[in-house]
Amino acid sequence: MAQVNPYLTFNGNCEAAFLFYKSVFGGEFTYIGKFKDMPSEQPLPAGTEDLIMHVSLPISKETILMGSDTSEAFGQQPVTAGTNFSVSINTESEDEAKKLFDGLSNGGKVTMPLEKTFWGALFGMFVDKFGILWMVNYDYEQK
């Protein structure tokens, strides 16, 4: 089956965001590269050298969180975090849900506290300090 991985685009703060995500999820970057590391015959536009060209952070056996910075210098408009998607995390335990919810929402804004729901899950939502929308879910065993 095909694998679907979230790819987040930032306006110059990709490295800070991914260092934060790494501090919560753990693990190591399988790749992190800046535009200055990219082979090119053309000089880079001023101010873009240290922007992140690509970063990959495995967060489970099946999922890799990926991202990059964008710049008007590359013909792309700067990004403001969108509200038309959320990164949804399904955990294997209540403890894991609480750890990820508390860690990722630190410095952000909780929009729905992590609580037991009528549909049989522990669920919560927040916007992290980088403007990314997240949902954390733990499904209780249905009886």
DSSP file (Angstrom, degrees, kcal/mol; ACC not computed):
  #  RESIDUE AA STRUCTURE BP1 BP2  ACC     N-H-->O    O-->H-N    N-H-->O    O-->H-N    TCO  KAPPA ALPHA  PHI   PSI    X-CA   Y-CA   Z-CA
    1    1 A M              0   0    0      0, 0.0     2,-0.0     0, 0.0     0, 0.0   0.000 360.0 360.0 360.0 145.9    0.0    0.0    0.0
    2    2 A A        -     0   0    0      1,-0.1     2,-0.4     2,-0.0     0, 0.0  -0.305 360.0-129.2 -64.6 150.9    1.1    3.5   -0.7
    3    3 A Q        -     0   0    0      2,-0.0     2,-0.5    60,-0.0    -1,-0.1  -0.883  14.0-154.2-105.6 134.2    2.4    5.5    2.2
    4    4 A V        -     0   0    0     -2,-0.4    60,-0.1    58,-0.1    58,-0.0  -0.942  15.8-179.8-110.2 125.8    1.1    9.0    2.9
    5    5 A N        -     0   0    0     -2,-0.5     2,-0.2    58,-0.1    60,-0.1  -0.981  29.2-116.2-127.0 135.8    3.4   11.4    4.8
    6    6 A P        -     0   0    0      0, 0.0    60,-2.4     0, 0.0     2,-0.5  -0.483  24.2-162.1 -69.6 137.9    2.7   15.0    5.8
    7    7 A Y  E     -a   66   0A   0     -2,-0.2     2,-0.4    58,-0.2    60,-0.3  -0.973   8.0-161.9-122.6 114.0    4.9   17.6    4.1
    8    8 A L  E     -a   67   0A   0     58,-3.0    60,-1.7    -2,-0.5     2,-0.4  -0.806   3.0-155.4-103.1 134.8    4.9   21.0    5.9
    9    9 A T  E     -a   68   0A   0     -2,-0.4     2,-0.3    58,-0.2    60,-0.2  -0.920  14.2-169.2-112.4 134.0    6.1   24.2    4.3
   10   10 A F  E     -a   69   0A   0     58,-2.7    60,-2.0    -2,-0.4     2,-0.6  -0.763  29.9-123.9-122.2 163.8    7.4   27.1    6.4
   11   11 A N  S    S-     0   0    0     -2,-0.3    58,-0.1    58,-0.2    60,-0.1  -0.498  88.3 -48.5-104.9  59.1    8.3   30.7    5.9
   12   12 A G  S    S+     0   0    0     -2,-0.6     3,-0.2    40,-0.1     4,-0.1   0.351 125.9  83.3  98.6  -6.8   11.9   30.6    7.2
   13   13 A N     >  +     0   0    0      1,-0.1     4,-2.3    55,-0.1     5,-0.2   0.053  48.0 115.4-119.1  27.5   11.4   28.8   10.5
   14   14 A C  H  > S+     0   0    0      1,-0.2     4,-2.9     2,-0.2     5,-0.2   0.916  77.1  51.8 -60.7 -44.8   11.4   25.2    9.3
   15   15 A E  H  > S+     0   0    0      1,-0.2     4,-2.3     2,-0.2     5,-0.2   0.929 111.1  46.9 -61.3 -45.2   14.6   24.3   11.1
   16   16 A A  H  > S+     0   0    0      1,-0.2     4,-1.9     2,-0.2    -1,-0.2   0.911 113.3  49.8 -61.7 -42.6   13.2   25.6   14.4
   17   17 A A  H  X S+     0   0    0     -4,-2.3     4,-2.7     1,-0.2    -2,-0.2   0.934 112.8  45.6 -62.4 -46.5    9.9   23.8   13.9
   18   18 A F  H  X S+     0   0    0     -4,-2.9     4,-2.5     2,-0.2    -1,-0.2   0.824 109.2  54.1 -72.3 -30.5   11.6   20.5   13.2
   19   19 A L  H  X S+     0   0    0     -4,-2.3     4,-1.7    -5,-0.2    -1,-0.2   0.903 111.6  47.5 -64.2 -39.4   14.0   20.8   16.1
   20   20 A F  H  X S+     0   0    0     -4,-1.9     4,-1.2    -5,-0.2    -2,-0.2   0.943 112.1  48.1 -63.7 -48.7   11.0   21.3   18.2
   21   21 A Y  H  X S+     0   0    0     -4,-2.7     4,-3.2     1,-0.2     5,-0.4   0.888 110.3  52.8 -60.4 -39.1    9.1   18.3   16.6
   22   22 A K  H  X S+     0   0    0     -4,-2.5     4,-2.2     1,-0.2    -1,-0.2   0.872 104.6  55.7 -63.2 -36.9   12.3   16.2   17.1
   23   23 A S  H  < S+     0   0    0     -4,-1.7    -1,-0.2     2,-0.2    -2,-0.2   0.791 116.2  37.7 -67.2 -26.3   12.3   17.1   20.8
   24   24 A V  H  < S+     0   0    0     -4,-1.2    -2,-0.2    -3,-0.4    -1,-0.2   0.908 126.5  32.5 -88.8 -50.4    8.8   15.8   21.2
   25   25 A F  H  < S-     0   0    0     -4,-3.2    -3,-0.2     1,-0.2    -2,-0.2   0.773  95.9-149.0 -79.2 -26.6    8.8   12.7   18.9
   26   26 A G     <  +     0   0    0     -4,-2.2    -1,-0.2    -5,-0.4    -2,-0.1  -0.399  47.8  99.0  81.1-169.4   12.4   11.7   19.5
   27   27 A G        -     0   0    0     -2,-0.1     2,-0.3    -4,-0.1    -1,-0.1  -0.249  69.9 -81.4  84.1-174.9   14.4   10.0   16.7
   28   28 A E        -     0   0    0     30,-0.1     2,-0.3    -2,-0.1     3,-0.0  -0.929  38.0-100.3-129.8 151.9   16.9   11.5   14.3
   29   29 A F        -     0   0    0     -2,-0.3    28,-0.2    28,-0.2     3,-0.2  -0.543  20.5-158.3 -66.9 131.5   16.6   13.3   11.0
   30   30 A T  S    S+     0   0    0     26,-1.8     2,-0.3     1,-0.3    -1,-0.2   0.722  83.0   4.0 -80.9 -21.8   17.2   10.9    8.1
   31   31 A Y  E     +B   56   0A   0     25,-1.0    25,-2.6    -3,-0.0    -1,-0.3  -0.927  60.0 170.1-158.5 136.9   18.0   14.0    6.1
   32   32 A I  E     +B   55   0A   0     -2,-0.3     2,-0.4    23,-0.2    23,-0.2  -0.897  17.5 168.7-145.2 120.3   18.3   17.8    6.7
   33   33 A G  E     -B   54   0A   0     21,-2.6    20,-2.7    -2,-0.3    21,-1.5  -0.985  22.1-145.5-136.2 143.0   19.7   20.0    4.0
   34   34 A K  E >   -B   52   0A   0     -2,-0.4     3,-1.8    18,-0.3     4,-0.4  -0.653  32.9-109.4-100.9 160.7   19.9   23.7    3.5
   35   35 A F  G >  S+     0   0    0     16,-2.2     3,-1.4    13,-0.4    15,-0.2   0.839 118.2  62.1 -59.2 -32.6   19.7   25.4    0.1
   36   36 A K  G 3  S+     0   0    0     13,-2.2    -1,-0.3    15,-0.3    14,-0.1   0.719  98.7  57.7 -66.6 -18.3   23.4   26.3    0.4
   37   37 A D  G <  S+     0   0    0     -3,-1.8    -1,-0.3    12,-0.3    -2,-0.2   0.564  85.3 100.6 -84.6  -9.4   24.2   22.5    0.4
   38   38 A M  S <  S-     0   0    0     -3,-1.4     2,-0.2    -4,-0.4    -3,-0.0  -0.613  79.9-119.7 -82.0 128.9   22.4   22.0   -3.0
   39   39 A P        +     0   0    0      0, 0.0     2,-0.3     0, 0.0    -2,-0.1  -0.499  48.9 156.3 -67.1 133.3   24.7   21.8   -6.0
   40   40 A S        -     0   0    0     -2,-0.2     4,-0.1    -4,-0.1    -2,-0.0  -0.980  47.9-150.1-158.6 143.3   23.9   24.6   -8.4
   41   41 A E  S    S+     0   0    0     -2,-0.3    -1,-0.1     2,-0.1     0, 0.0   0.631  87.1  75.1 -85.2 -15.2   25.5   26.5  -11.2
   42   42 A Q  S    S-     0   0    0     -3,-0.1     2,-0.1     1,-0.0     0, 0.0  -0.777  90.2-114.0 -97.4 139.8   23.4   29.5  -10.3
   43   43 A P        -     0   0    0      0, 0.0    -2,-0.1     0, 0.0     3,-0.1  -0.419  35.6-110.2 -68.1 148.6   24.1   31.6   -7.2
   44   44 A L        -     0   0    0      1,-0.1     3,-0.1    -4,-0.1     5,-0.1  -0.514  36.0-100.0 -76.1 145.6   21.5   31.5   -4.5
   45   45 A P    >   -     0   0    0      0, 0.0     3,-1.8     0, 0.0     4,-0.3  -0.394  53.3 -88.2 -61.5 143.3   19.4   34.6   -3.9
   46   46 A A  T 3  S+     0   0    0      1,-0.2    27,-0.1     2,-0.1     0, 0.0  -0.222 112.3  21.9 -54.4 137.6   20.6   36.6   -0.9
   47   47 A G  T 3  S+     0   0    0     -3,-0.1    -1,-0.2     1,-0.0     3,-0.1   0.418 102.5  86.9  86.9  -1.3   19.1   35.5    2.4
   48   48 A T    X   +     0   0    0     -3,-1.8     3,-1.4     1,-0.1   -13,-0.4   0.521  56.9  94.3-105.4  -6.7   18.1   32.0    1.2
   49   49 A E  T 3  S+     0   0    0     -4,-0.3   -13,-2.2     1,-0.3   -12,-0.3   0.862  90.7  39.2 -56.5 -42.4   21.4   30.1    2.0
   50   50 A D  T 3  S+     0   0    0    -15,-0.2    -1,-0.3   -16,-0.1     2,-0.1   0.351  88.3 114.3 -95.9   6.6   20.4   28.9    5.4
   51   51 A L  S <  S-     0   0    0     -3,-1.4   -16,-2.2     1,-0.1     2,-0.5  -0.459  78.1-101.1 -72.0 152.3   16.8   28.1    4.6
   52   52 A I  E     -B   34   0A   0    -18,-0.2    17,-3.0     1,-0.2   -18,-0.3  -0.633  31.7-174.3 -79.7 123.0   15.8   24.4    4.8
   53   53 A M  E    S-     0   0A   0    -20,-2.7     2,-0.3    -2,-0.5   -19,-0.2   0.866  73.3 -15.6 -80.0 -41.3   15.6   22.7    1.4
   54   54 A H  E     -B   33   0A   0    -21,-1.5   -21,-2.6    14,-0.1    -1,-0.3  -0.939  58.9-176.6-164.1 141.6   14.3   19.4    2.8
   55   55 A V  E     -BC  32  67A   0     12,-1.8    12,-1.8    -2,-0.3     2,-0.4  -0.996   5.9-165.7-140.6 142.0   14.1   17.7    6.2
   56   56 A S  E     +BC  31  66A   0    -25,-2.6   -26,-1.8    -2,-0.3   -25,-1.0  -0.996   6.3 179.3-130.3 128.4   12.8   14.2    7.1
   57   57 A L  E     - C   0  65A   0      8,-2.7     8,-2.6    -2,-0.4     2,-0.2  -0.913  21.5-143.3-128.9 103.6   11.9   13.0   10.6
   58   58 A P  E     + C   0  64A   0      0, 0.0     6,-0.3     0, 0.0   -30,-0.1  -0.490  21.6 175.6 -64.2 129.2   10.6    9.5   11.0
   59   59 A I        -     0   0    0      4,-2.4     2,-0.3     1,-0.3     5,-0.2   0.457  66.7  -3.6-115.0  -5.5    8.0    9.5   13.7
   60   60 A S  S    S-     0   0    0      3,-1.4    -1,-0.3     1,-0.0     0, 0.0  -0.943  85.5 -85.5-163.7-179.9    6.9    5.8   13.4
   61   61 A K  S    S+     0   0    0     -2,-0.3    -1,-0.0     1,-0.2     3,-0.0   0.829 129.0  32.7 -63.2 -29.8    7.6    2.8   11.2
   62   62 A E  S    S+     0   0    0      1,-0.1     2,-0.4    -3,-0.0    -1,-0.2   0.610 111.7  65.4-102.1 -15.1    5.0    4.0    8.7
   63   63 A T        -     0   0    0    -60,-0.1    -4,-2.4   -58,-0.1    -3,-1.4  -0.927  47.4-175.0-126.9 133.9    5.2    7.8    8.9
   64   64 A I  E     - C   0  58A   0     -2,-0.4     2,-0.6    -6,-0.3    -3,-0.0  -0.991  18.7-145.8-121.5 122.8    7.9   10.4    8.1
   65   65 A L  E     - C   0  57A   0     -8,-2.6    -8,-2.7    -2,-0.5     2,-0.3  -0.790  29.1-178.4 -85.4 124.6    7.2   14.0    8.9
   66   66 A M  E     +aC   7  56A   0    -60,-2.4   -58,-3.0    -2,-0.6     2,-0.3  -0.839   8.4 155.3-125.4 160.5    8.8   16.1    6.2
   67   67 A G  E     -aC   8  55A   0    -12,-1.8   -12,-1.8    -2,-0.3     2,-0.3  -0.990  15.6-171.9-168.9 175.0    9.2   19.8    5.5
   68   68 A S  E     -a    9   0A   0    -60,-1.7   -58,-2.7    -2,-0.3     2,-0.3  -0.965  29.2-104.4-164.4 168.7   11.0   22.7    3.9
   69   69 A D  E     -a   10   0A   0    -17,-3.0     2,-0.3    -2,-0.3   -58,-0.2  -0.668  28.5-152.0 -95.6 159.2   11.1   26.5    3.8
   70   70 A T        -     0   0    0    -60,-2.0     2,-0.3    -2,-0.3     9,-0.1  -0.844  10.8-171.0-124.0 165.9    9.8   28.6    0.9
   71   71 A S    > > -     0   0    0     -2,-0.3     5,-1.7     1,-0.1     3,-1.4  -0.986  35.7-128.5-157.4 145.0   10.9   32.0   -0.3
   72   72 A E  G > 5S+     0   0    0     -2,-0.3     3,-2.0     1,-0.3    -1,-0.1   0.790 108.6  70.6 -61.7 -26.8    9.7   34.6   -2.8
   73   73 A A  G 3 5S+     0   0    0      1,-0.3    -1,-0.3     2,-0.1     4,-0.1   0.751  98.1  48.8 -63.5 -22.8   13.3   34.5   -4.1
   74   74 A F  G < 5S-     0   0    0     -3,-1.4    -1,-0.3     2,-0.3    -2,-0.2   0.246 128.1 -98.4 -98.8  11.1   12.4   31.0   -5.5
   75   75 A G  T < 5S+     0   0    0     -3,-2.0     2,-0.4     1,-0.3    -3,-0.2   0.584  89.7 115.9  85.7  10.3    9.2   32.3   -7.1
   76   76 A Q      < -     0   0    0     -5,-1.7    -1,-0.3     3,-0.0    -2,-0.3  -0.908  66.8-119.6-113.7 141.1    6.9   31.1   -4.3
   77   77 A Q        -     0   0    0     -2,-0.4    -6,-0.1     1,-0.1    -4,-0.0  -0.500  41.0 -96.1 -71.7 143.4    4.9   33.3   -2.0
   78   78 A P        -     0   0    0      0, 0.0     2,-0.4     0, 0.0   -67,-0.1  -0.265  46.2-118.7 -55.4 149.5    5.7   33.0    1.7
   79   79 A V        -     0   0    0     -9,-0.1     2,-0.5    -3,-0.1   -68,-0.2  -0.761  20.1-162.9 -99.1 135.1    3.4   30.6    3.5
   80   80 A T        -     0   0    0     -2,-0.4    51,-0.1   -70,-0.1   -70,-0.0  -0.954  47.5 -92.1-106.2 138.6    1.1   31.4    6.3
   81   81 A A        -     0   0    0     -2,-0.5     2,-0.1    49,-0.2    51,-0.1  -0.196  47.3-128.4 -53.7 133.2    0.0   28.3    8.0
   82   82 A G        -     0   0    0      1,-0.1    51,-0.3    51,-0.0     3,-0.2  -0.434  14.6-155.5 -84.1 156.1   -3.2   27.0    6.5
   83   83 A T  S    S+     0   0    0     -2,-0.1    -1,-0.1     1,-0.1    -2,-0.1   0.151  78.9  87.4-111.3  16.0   -6.3   26.1    8.3
   84   84 A N  S    S+     0   0    0      1,-0.0     2,-0.3     0, 0.0    -1,-0.1   0.314  93.5  29.9 -99.6   9.0   -7.5   23.7    5.6
   85   85 A F        -     0   0    0     -3,-0.2    48,-0.4     2,-0.0     2,-0.3  -0.984  60.0-158.7-156.5 160.2   -5.6   20.6    7.0
   86   86 A S        -     0   0    0     -2,-0.3     2,-0.6    46,-0.1    48,-0.3  -0.979  26.1-120.5-136.3 150.6   -4.4   19.1   10.3
   87   87 A V  E     -d  134   0B   0     46,-2.8    48,-2.5    -2,-0.3     2,-0.5  -0.850  34.4-156.4 -88.0 120.8   -1.8   16.6   11.0
   88   88 A S  E     -d  135   0B   0     -2,-0.6     2,-0.5    46,-0.2    48,-0.2  -0.876   7.6-165.0-106.3 128.0   -3.6   13.7   12.8
   89   89 A I  E     -d  136   0B   0     46,-3.1    48,-2.6    -2,-0.5     2,-0.6  -0.954   4.7-163.2-114.4 124.1   -1.7   11.4   15.1
   90   90 A N  E     -d  137   0B   0     -2,-0.5    48,-0.2    46,-0.2     2,-0.1  -0.941  20.0-157.9-104.5 120.0   -3.2    8.1   16.2
   91   91 A T        -     0   0    0     46,-2.9    48,-0.4    -2,-0.6     3,-0.1  -0.432  24.0-132.5 -98.7 169.5   -1.4    6.8   19.3
   92   92 A E  S    S+     0   0    0     -2,-0.1     2,-0.3     1,-0.1     3,-0.1   0.497  86.5  17.7 -97.1  -6.4   -1.0    3.3   20.8
   93   93 A S  S  > S-     0   0    0      1,-0.1     4,-2.0    47,-0.0    -1,-0.1  -0.985  73.2-112.2-157.2 162.6   -1.7    4.4   24.4
   94   94 A E  H  > S+     0   0    0     -2,-0.3     4,-2.8     2,-0.2     5,-0.2   0.916 118.0  54.3 -61.7 -43.8   -3.2    7.1   26.5
   95   95 A D  H  > S+     0   0    0      1,-0.2     4,-2.6     2,-0.2    -1,-0.2   0.907 108.2  48.1 -59.6 -42.6    0.2    7.9   27.9
   96   96 A E  H  > S+     0   0    0      2,-0.2     4,-2.6     1,-0.2     5,-0.3   0.912 111.5  51.0 -64.3 -41.6    1.6    8.4   24.4
   97   97 A A  H  X S+     0   0    0     -4,-2.0     4,-2.7     1,-0.2     5,-0.2   0.930 112.5  45.8 -59.9 -46.2   -1.4   10.6   23.5
   98   98 A K  H  X S+     0   0    0     -4,-2.8     4,-2.8     2,-0.2     5,-0.3   0.914 112.8  50.2 -64.6 -42.9   -0.9   12.8   26.6
   99   99 A K  H  X S+     0   0    0     -4,-2.6     4,-2.5    -5,-0.2     5,-0.2   0.942 115.8  41.1 -61.6 -48.7    2.9   13.0   26.0
  100  100 A L  H  X S+     0   0    0     -4,-2.6     4,-2.8     2,-0.2     5,-0.3   0.913 116.0  49.8 -67.9 -42.2    2.6   14.1   22.4
  101  101 A F  H  X S+     0   0    0     -4,-2.7     4,-2.0    -5,-0.3    -2,-0.2   0.954 115.6  42.7 -60.1 -50.5   -0.4   16.4   23.0
  102  102 A D  H  X S+     0   0    0     -4,-2.8     4,-0.7    -5,-0.2    -2,-0.2   0.906 118.4  45.5 -64.4 -41.9    1.4   18.1   25.9
  103  103 A G  H >< S+     0   0    0     -4,-2.5     3,-0.6    -5,-0.3    -2,-0.2   0.949 117.1  40.8 -68.5 -49.4    4.7   18.3   24.1
  104  104 A L  H 3< S+     0   0    0     -4,-2.8    25,-0.4     1,-0.2    -1,-0.2   0.811 115.1  51.0 -72.0 -29.5    3.5   19.5   20.7
  105  105 A S  H >< S+     0   0    0     -4,-2.0     3,-2.7    -5,-0.3    -1,-0.2   0.593  79.3 120.1 -84.0  -9.1    1.0   22.0   22.1
  106  106 A N  T << S+     0   0    0     -4,-0.7    23,-0.4    -3,-0.6     3,-0.1  -0.382  88.5   7.8 -58.6 120.3    3.6   23.6   24.4
  107  107 A G  T 3  S+     0   0    0      1,-0.3    -1,-0.3    -2,-0.2    -2,-0.1   0.369 120.4  87.9  86.6  -4.2    3.7   27.3   23.4
  108  108 A G  S <  S-     0   0    0     -3,-2.7     2,-0.5    22,-0.0    -1,-0.3  -0.075  85.2 -88.0-104.3-153.1    0.7   26.9   21.0
  109  109 A K  E     -E  127   0B   0     18,-2.9    18,-2.6    -3,-0.1     2,-0.4  -0.971  26.4-140.9-130.9 117.9   -3.0   27.2   21.5
  110  110 A V  E     +E  126   0B   0     -2,-0.5    16,-0.3    16,-0.2    18,-0.0  -0.633  19.6 178.1 -75.2 125.9   -5.2   24.3   22.6
  111  111 A T  E    S+     0   0B   0     14,-1.8    15,-0.2    -2,-0.4    -1,-0.2   0.647  77.8  16.6-102.8 -20.7   -8.5   24.4   20.6
  112  112 A M  E    S-E  125   0B   0     13,-2.1    13,-2.3     3,-0.0    -1,-0.3  -0.848  87.6-125.5-149.8 112.4  -10.0   21.2   22.1
  113  113 A P  E     -     0   0B   0      0, 0.0     2,-0.8     0, 0.0    10,-0.2  -0.151  35.1 -96.3 -57.5 152.4   -8.5   19.8   25.3
  114  114 A L  E    S+     0   0B   0     10,-0.1     2,-0.3     8,-0.1    10,-0.3  -0.615  70.3 144.6 -71.9 109.0   -7.4   16.2   25.3
  115  115 A E  E     -E  123   0B   0      8,-2.3     8,-2.6    -2,-0.8     2,-0.2  -0.942  57.0 -87.1-144.9 160.7  -10.4   14.4   26.8
  116  116 A K  E     -E  122   0B   0     -2,-0.3     6,-0.2     6,-0.2     2,-0.2  -0.524  50.8-151.5 -68.4 138.9  -12.4   11.2   26.6
  117  117 A T    >   -     0   0    0      4,-2.9     3,-1.3    -2,-0.2     4,-0.2  -0.663  26.2-111.2-114.1 167.5  -15.1   11.6   23.9
  118  118 A F  T 3  S+     0   0    0      1,-0.2    -1,-0.1    -2,-0.2    -2,-0.0   0.680 113.5  63.4 -68.9 -18.1  -18.6   10.2   23.3
  119  119 A W  T 3  S-     0   0    0      2,-0.1    -1,-0.2     1,-0.0    -3,-0.0   0.323 123.0 -97.6 -93.2   9.8  -17.2    8.2   20.3
  120  120 A G  S <  S+     0   0    0     -3,-1.3    20,-2.2     1,-0.3     2,-0.3   0.834  85.5 105.9  86.8  33.5  -14.9    6.1   22.4
  121  121 A A  E     - F   0 139B   0     18,-0.2    -4,-2.9    -4,-0.2     2,-0.6  -0.953  69.5-123.1-139.3 158.8  -11.6    7.9   22.0
  122  122 A L  E     +EF 116 138B   0     16,-2.9    16,-2.4    -2,-0.3     2,-0.3  -0.939  52.2 168.1 -95.0 120.6   -9.2   10.2   23.9
  123  123 A F  E     +EF 115 137B   0     -8,-2.6    -8,-2.3    -2,-0.6     2,-0.3  -0.989  16.9 160.2-145.0 143.4   -9.0   13.2   21.5
  124  124 A G  E     - F   0 136B   0     12,-1.9    12,-2.6    -2,-0.3     2,-0.3  -0.983  17.4-150.3-157.4 162.2   -7.8   16.8   21.4
  125  125 A M  E     +EF 112 135B   0    -13,-2.3   -13,-2.1    -2,-0.3   -14,-1.8  -0.963  19.2 158.6-136.3 151.8   -6.8   19.5   19.0
  126  126 A F  E     -EF 110 134B   0      8,-1.8     8,-2.8    -2,-0.3     2,-0.5  -0.981  37.5-120.8-160.8 165.9   -4.3   22.4   19.0
  127  127 A V  E     -EF 109 133B   0    -18,-2.6   -18,-2.9    -2,-0.3     6,-0.2  -0.982  37.7-135.0-110.7 123.6   -2.4   24.8   16.9
  128  128 A D    >   -     0   0    0      4,-2.9     3,-2.3    -2,-0.5   -23,-0.1  -0.162  31.2 -93.0 -75.5 175.7    1.4   24.5   17.6
  129  129 A K  T 3  S+     0   0    0    -25,-0.4    -1,-0.1   -23,-0.4   -24,-0.1   0.549 126.5  56.0 -68.8  -5.0    3.6   27.5   18.1
  130  130 A F  T 3  S-     0   0    0      2,-0.2    -1,-0.3  -113,-0.1   -49,-0.2   0.332 121.6-103.8-105.0   4.8    4.5   27.4   14.4
  131  131 A G  S <  S+     0   0    0     -3,-2.3     2,-0.4     1,-0.3    -2,-0.1   0.558  74.2 140.2  88.1   9.0    0.9   27.7   13.3
  132  132 A I        -     0   0    0    -51,-0.1    -4,-2.9   -49,-0.0     2,-0.4  -0.722  48.9-131.7 -89.3 134.2    0.4   24.0   12.3
  133  133 A L  E     - F   0 127B   0     -2,-0.4   -46,-2.8   -48,-0.4     2,-0.3  -0.698  28.8-175.3 -86.8 134.6   -2.9   22.4   13.2
  134  134 A W  E     -dF  87 126B   0     -8,-2.8    -8,-1.8    -2,-0.4     2,-0.4  -0.935  17.4-163.5-130.2 150.0   -2.7   19.0   15.0
  135  135 A M  E     -dF  88 125B   0    -48,-2.5   -46,-3.1    -2,-0.3     2,-0.4  -0.999   8.8-162.5-129.7 132.7   -5.2   16.3   16.2
  136  136 A V  E     +dF  89 124B   0    -12,-2.6   -12,-1.9    -2,-0.4     2,-0.4  -0.968  14.4 178.1-118.2 132.4   -4.2   13.6   18.7
  137  137 A N  E     -dF  90 123B   0    -48,-2.6   -46,-2.9    -2,-0.4     2,-0.4  -0.994  20.3-177.0-138.8 136.1   -6.3   10.5   19.1
  138  138 A Y  E     - F   0 122B   0    -16,-2.4   -16,-2.9    -2,-0.4     2,-0.5  -0.972  22.9-145.2-128.5 119.1   -6.2    7.3   21.1
  139  139 A D  E     - F   0 121B   0    -48,-0.4   -18,-0.2    -2,-0.4     2,-0.1  -0.720  12.3-140.4 -85.8 122.8   -9.0    4.9   20.3
  140  140 A Y        -     0   0    0    -20,-2.2     2,-0.3    -2,-0.5   -47,-0.0  -0.471  36.3 -88.8 -73.9 153.4  -10.3    2.9   23.3
  141  141 A E        -     0   0    0     -2,-0.1     2,-0.3     1,-0.1    -1,-0.1  -0.477  47.3-126.4 -63.6 126.0  -11.1   -0.8   22.8
  142  142 A Q              0   0    0     -2,-0.3    -1,-0.1     1,-0.1   -22,-0.0  -0.561 360.0 360.0 -79.8 137.4  -14.7   -0.9   21.7
  143  143 A K              0   0    0     -2,-0.3    -1,-0.1     0, 0.0    -2,-0.0   0.395 360.0 360.0-108.2 360.0  -17.0   -3.2   23.8
